[in-house]
Amino acid sequence: MPNSEPASLLELFNSIATQGELVRSLKAGNASKDEIDSAVKMLVSLKMSYKAAAGEDY
Protein backbone atom coordinates (compact mmCIF):
# COMPACT_ATOMS: atom_id res chain seq x y z
CA MET A 1 0.00 0.00 0.00
CA PRO A 2 2.82 2.55 0.58
CA ASN A 3 3.59 2.43 -3.14
CA SER A 4 0.12 3.69 -4.08
CA GLU A 5 0.38 6.80 -1.91
CA PRO A 6 3.21 8.46 -3.85
CA ALA A 7 1.41 7.70 -7.11
CA SER A 8 -1.76 9.30 -5.72
CA LEU A 9 0.20 12.35 -4.60
CA LEU A 10 1.81 12.60 -8.01
CA GLU A 11 -1.59 12.31 -9.69
CA LEU A 12 -2.99 15.03 -7.41
CA PHE A 13 0.06 17.21 -8.05
CA ASN A 14 -0.38 16.83 -11.81
CA SER A 15 -4.12 17.48 -11.56
CA ILE A 16 -3.44 20.70 -9.67
CA ALA A 17 -0.96 21.84 -12.30
CA THR A 18 -3.41 21.04 -15.10
CA GLN A 19 -6.28 22.81 -13.34
CA GLY A 20 -4.05 25.84 -12.69
CA GLU A 21 -3.28 26.05 -16.40
CA LEU A 22 -7.00 25.87 -17.16
CA VAL A 23 -7.71 28.74 -14.76
CA ARG A 24 -4.98 30.83 -16.38
CA SER A 25 -6.35 30.04 -19.86
CA LEU A 26 -9.87 30.98 -18.86
CA LYS A 27 -8.70 34.27 -17.37
CA ALA A 28 -6.55 35.07 -20.41
CA GLY A 29 -9.42 34.22 -22.73
CA ASN A 30 -11.85 36.47 -20.88
CA ALA A 31 -14.15 33.58 -19.97
CA SER A 32 -17.29 34.25 -17.99
CA LYS A 33 -17.01 34.83 -14.25
CA ASP A 34 -19.02 31.66 -13.61
CA GLU A 35 -16.62 29.53 -15.67
CA ILE A 36 -13.60 30.99 -13.90
CA ASP A 37 -15.19 30.63 -10.45
CA SER A 38 -16.03 26.99 -11.14
CA ALA A 39 -12.47 26.24 -12.28
CA VAL A 40 -11.00 28.04 -9.25
CA LYS A 41 -13.26 26.09 -6.87
CA MET A 42 -12.03 22.84 -8.42
CA LEU A 43 -8.43 24.02 -8.06
CA VAL A 44 -8.94 24.87 -4.39
CA SER A 45 -10.59 21.50 -3.82
CA LEU A 46 -7.66 19.68 -5.43
CA LYS A 47 -5.20 21.65 -3.31
CA MET A 48 -7.14 20.76 -0.15
CA SER A 49 -7.07 17.07 -1.15
CA TYR A 50 -3.33 17.29 -1.72
CA LYS A 51 -2.78 18.91 1.67
CA ALA A 52 -4.87 16.22 3.38
CA ALA A 53 -2.94 13.44 1.63
CA ALA A 54 0.57 14.91 1.83
CA GLY A 55 0.33 16.79 5.11
CA GLU A 56 1.68 19.94 3.48
CA ASP A 57 0.49 22.66 1.14
CA TYR A 58 0.86 22.30 -2.61
Contact map, one row per residue, 1 for C-alpha under 8 A:
1111100000000000000000000000000000000000000000000000000000
1111110000000000000000000000000000000000000000000000000000
1111111000000000000000000000000000000000000000000000000000
1111111100000000000000000000000000000000000000000000000000
1111111110000000000000000000000000000000000000000000000000
0111111111000000000000000000000000000000000000000000000000
0011111111100000000000000000000000000000000000000000000000
0001111111110000000000000000000000000000000000000000000000
0000111111111000000000000000000000000000000000000100110000
0000011111111100000000000000000000000000000000000000000000
0000001111111110000000000000000000000000000000000000000000
0000000111111111000000000000000000000000000001001100000000
0000000011111111100000000000000000000000000000000100000001
0000000001111111110000000000000000000000000000000000000000
0000000000111111111000000000000000000000000001000000000000
0000000000011111111100000000000000000000001001100000000000
0000000000001111111110000000000000000000000000000000000000
0000000000000111111111000000000000000000000000000000000000
0000000000000011111111100000000000000010011000000000000000
0000000000000001111111110000000000000000001000000000000000
0000000000000000111111111000000000000000000000000000000000
0000000000000000011111111100000000000010000000000000000000
0000000000000000001111111110000000010011000000000000000000
0000000000000000000111111111000000000000000000000000000000
0000000000000000000011111111100000000000000000000000000000
0000000000000000000001111111111000110000000000000000000000
0000000000000000000000111111111000010000000000000000000000
0000000000000000000000011111111000000000000000000000000000
0000000000000000000000001111111000000000000000000000000000
0000000000000000000000000111111100000000000000000000000000
0000000000000000000000000111111110110000000000000000000000
0000000000000000000000000000011111110000000000000000000000
0000000000000000000000000000001111111000000000000000000000
0000000000000000000000000000000111111100000000000000000000
0000000000000000000000000100001111111110000000000000000000
0000000000000000000000100110001111111111000000000000000000
0000000000000000000000000000000011111111100000000000000000
0000000000000000000000000000000001111111110000000000000000
0000000000000000001001100000000000111111111000000000000000
0000000000000000000000100000000000011111111100000000000000
0000000000000000000000000000000000001111111110000000000000
0000000000000000001000000000000000000111111111000000000000
0000000000000001001100000000000000000011111111100000000000
0000000000000000000000000000000000000001111111110000000000
0000000000000000000000000000000000000000111111111000000000
0000000000010011000000000000000000000000011111111100000000
0000000000000001000000000000000000000000001111111110000011
0000000000000000000000000000000000000000000111111111000010
0000000000010000000000000000000000000000000011111111100000
0000000010011000000000000000000000000000000001111111111111
0000000000000000000000000000000000000000000000111111111111
0000000000000000000000000000000000000000000000011111111100
0000000010000000000000000000000000000000000000001111111000
0000000010000000000000000000000000000000000000000111111110
0000000000000000000000000000000000000000000000000111111110
0000000000000000000000000000000000000000000000000111011111
0000000000000000000000000000000000000000000000110110011111
0000000000001000000000000000000000000000000000100110000111
